[in-house]
């Protein structure tokens, strides 16, 4: 059987609403490649950082999903708003799906495991079934903390509104060609970067920690996702706000959280208590063996005493 027939993506019907939007966005992204301008590229880079680093990495993932740190509620809402610009759905669906992933990583029930195929893990799970468009009521048990906030409930329903408003503003201010680059090309690149965390970092890379899943560390995914590619580090200690453990492991999302801490805007930060060398065999210490003590011999007694 070919890789396509074995992939779960091709074993169930497509969600044509989601698939249609995905096809349209990719066609617009390809068209945007012929509309590149310095202004468009600059705005695309700015929004890529806002959506990918502030929104997905620092916001949706390390703050909302794992509660790796605390921040003022207005900052939480701001990071969540940035996350909607990534066009990956609202916080309720994103966070619930990711918590389910950690609960069932690479097992039955994992929403996007490469065990069901690489294409499935990358984007097949989104374009088939209900994925991000699931009934919110089904997801609420996984997000008891988020459902207390009317903002998170509202933005989950209308997560597309901020992007539409932003697209209109950019089109009026800079022209529709700039908007195509800043919105469509940037968003598609961001989507695939995030999806690589679900697929590539469970298929290729190095493993520092022995975990019960297939998570790996991938430097090139790190560069695309501001530090999310240290995925094996993350699965070893999911709540930790810092994923890059060694000095050379670049983690822009953590640097952002550290900046917030320096400004007094983040606290109660969770850290990975495992050391970067925790995977190495530790030297065995041999307990000293007590030698048997022979009974003391009686002193010789002189004759005549």
N, C-alpha and C positions, 0 to 999 in steps of 0.2 A: 504493500500500500504506500502511496506517496505521502509526503509530509502534510499535504493539504487535506487529504482524506482522513488522516489521523488527528488533525487539529480539531478541537471542539467547535471552533468557529464555524466550520462547514458541516456540522452535524445537527444544527438547529436553525430555525428560521431567523432572518434578519429583522431587526426593528427598522422599518423603512423610514420612519420619521427621523430617528437619530442618524441612520445611515445617509439619508438625503442631506441633512445638515452637514455631515462630515465631508461628503463629496463636494458640496458647494463651497465649503470653507477651503478645502484643498485646491480646488480650481481657482478660487480667488487668490490664494497664496501664490500659486504658480503665475497667475497674471501679474501679481504685484512685483515679481522679479523683474519685469520689464518696465517698472515705474519707479525704480530706485532713485532717490534724491538724498542729499545730505541731511535735509530736514527730516525726511521720512525715516531714514536709518537712525538718526539721533533719537527721535521719538520712540521708535521701535525698541531701541536698547533701553531707554528709560522705563518704558512700560514692561519690558521683559524682566527687568530687575524688580520693579514694583510688584508685578504679579507673581513671579517665581520665587523671589527671596522674601520680601515682606509678606506677600499674600499666602503662598503655598507652604514654603519652608518654615518661616517663623510663625505664621498665623494658623492656617488650617492644620498643619502637621504637628509641629512641636508644642504649640500652645493649646489649640482646641482639641486635638485628638489625644495627645499624651499628657497634657497638663504638665509639661516639663518645666514650666516657670509660671509665675503670676505677674500680672500687669494691670494697670488701671483699666476699668471697664471701657472707657472711651478709646484707649489704645487697642484693646481687644477688638472693638467694633471697627476701628480704622484698618487693622491688619486683615480682618475678615472682608471688608470692602475691597481691599487690594486683591484678595484671593479671588473675588468674583471676576476680576479682569482676566484671569487665566482661562475663563470659559470652561471650567471643569465642574460646574454645578455649584449648588449652594452648600453651606457648611454642614447642614444636617445630613445630607446624602453622602458628602465626601467623608466626613468624620465617621459616620456609622459604617460605611463600606471599609474604611481602613481599620477600624477596630475589629470588624469581623475577620479581616485578613490576618491580623495578629492572633486572633483567637483560634484560627484554623489554618495557619500557614502551611501551604503545600500538602494539605489534607482535604478530605471531603468537606465542602463548605467554604473553601477559600474562593473568593470571587474572581481572582485572576492569577492562578498558579500556572507556571510553565509546565507542570505535570500534565495539564490539559492541552499543551501546545504553545509554542512561542508566540504565534500570531494571536492566539486567544489571550495570553497574558498581556500582550502589548496593547491591543485595541479591540480584539474580537469580543471580549466580554462586554464592551460598551455598545457595539453595533448590533448585538443580538440580545434577546431578552429585554428586560426593562431597565437594567443598570441604573443610571443616575435619575431616571424618571420613575422610580419606584414610588409607591404610595408612602407618603411621609409617615403615616400612622404605623406602618410596618417597621420603620426605622427608629422610631422614638424610644423604644426600650434600650437601644444601644447608646443613646445620648441624653441621659437624664439631666446632665448639667446644662446642656444647650437648650433644651426645651423649656427651661425656666425663663428664657430671655425672649421677649416678643421680637426683638430685632433679628435674632438668629432665625426665628420662625418665618418672619416676613421676607428676609433676604434670601432664604432658601426657596421660597415660592417665586420671587421676582429677581433671581440672581442675574438674569440677562439684562435687566433695566440699566444698571450702571454702565455696562459696556455699550449699549445702544446710545445712551446719552453722551458718553465719551466720544463715540464714533461720529456723532452729529456735530459735536463741538469741533473736533479736529477737521472734519470736512469743511465746515464754514470758515475756520480760522486759517487752514493751510491748503485746502483743496482736496478733492476726492482721491487723487493719486497718493498723496501723503497718508491719507486715512487708510488706503488699501495696504500700504506697507506697515504702518504702525499698528493696525488692528488685525488684519487677516494673516499676513505673513508672520508677524510676531506671535500671534496666538497659536498658529499651527506648529511653529517651531517649539513653542512652550509646551504644547500638548504632548508632542512626541518625546520631549525631554523628560517630562513627568512619567510618561508611560514606560520609558526605559528603566525606571526604578522598579516597576512591576515585572518587567520581562528580563532585561539584560542582567540586572544585579541578582537574579535568581538563576542565571544560566552560565555566565562567564565572570571570572574575576578570582580574587584571592580570598581566603578565609582565615581570619585571625583567631576567631573563637569557634569552638565546636558547639554548634547549635543544633536543634532538632529539625531545622529546615535547610533549604538550599541557598540561603542568603550569602552574598559575596560583597566584597569591596571592589569598586570599579572607579579608577581615577578619572576616566574620560566622562563618566556619568556625573561624577562630582563637579566637574567644570561646568557642565550644562545645567546642573540643578542647584548650584550654590552650596554643595556639601551633602546632598541627600544620597550620593553614591557610596558613602561609607555605610552600606546597608547591613553588612554583617556586624559591624560595631553596633548599629542601631538595634538589630534583632537580639543581640546579646543583652542589651539593657534598654528596652523600648522607651522608658520614661525619661531617660537622660536627655537634657537639652543640648548637649555637646556630642556630636557624632565623630568628629575628627579627634582622635585621642593623642596621637604623637604630634610633635611640633611641626612636622612636615605634611601633616594631613590637613589640607586647606578646607576650611568650613566657614563659608561666608555667612551662612544662617546663624551659626554660633557667634560670629563676630558681631552681627547685628544685635543679638540678645545681650552680648557683653556691653555694647554701647548703651543699650537701654538701662542696663544695671548701673553703669557709670553715671547716667543721668537721673538715677533714682526711679526709673520707670519699669524695672523688673526686679523681682525678688523671689525667694523660696525656690531657687533654681536647683533642679535635680541633676546629679552628675553620675556618670558611669563609675562605679567603685572598682570595676575591674581594671587592671593595669594593662598597658599595651603588650606586656610580656606574659600575660596570664596564660597564653596558649602554649608557652614553652614548658618542656618537662622540668619540673623543679628538682633540685638535688635532694637526694634522699639522705636524711639524717639518721644515722644509726645510733640508737640509744646505747649508752655504755652498759656493758654486761657486768654485773657484780660477780666477782670471783668468790668461790666458796671460802669461807674462813675456817681454817683448821683449828681445832681446840688447842689452847696453849699447853705446851708440854710442861710438866712439873719440873721445877728447878732440882738439880741433883742435890741430894742431902749428904753432907760429909759423914764419913763413918765415925761413929762414937757420939754423934749429936743426939 
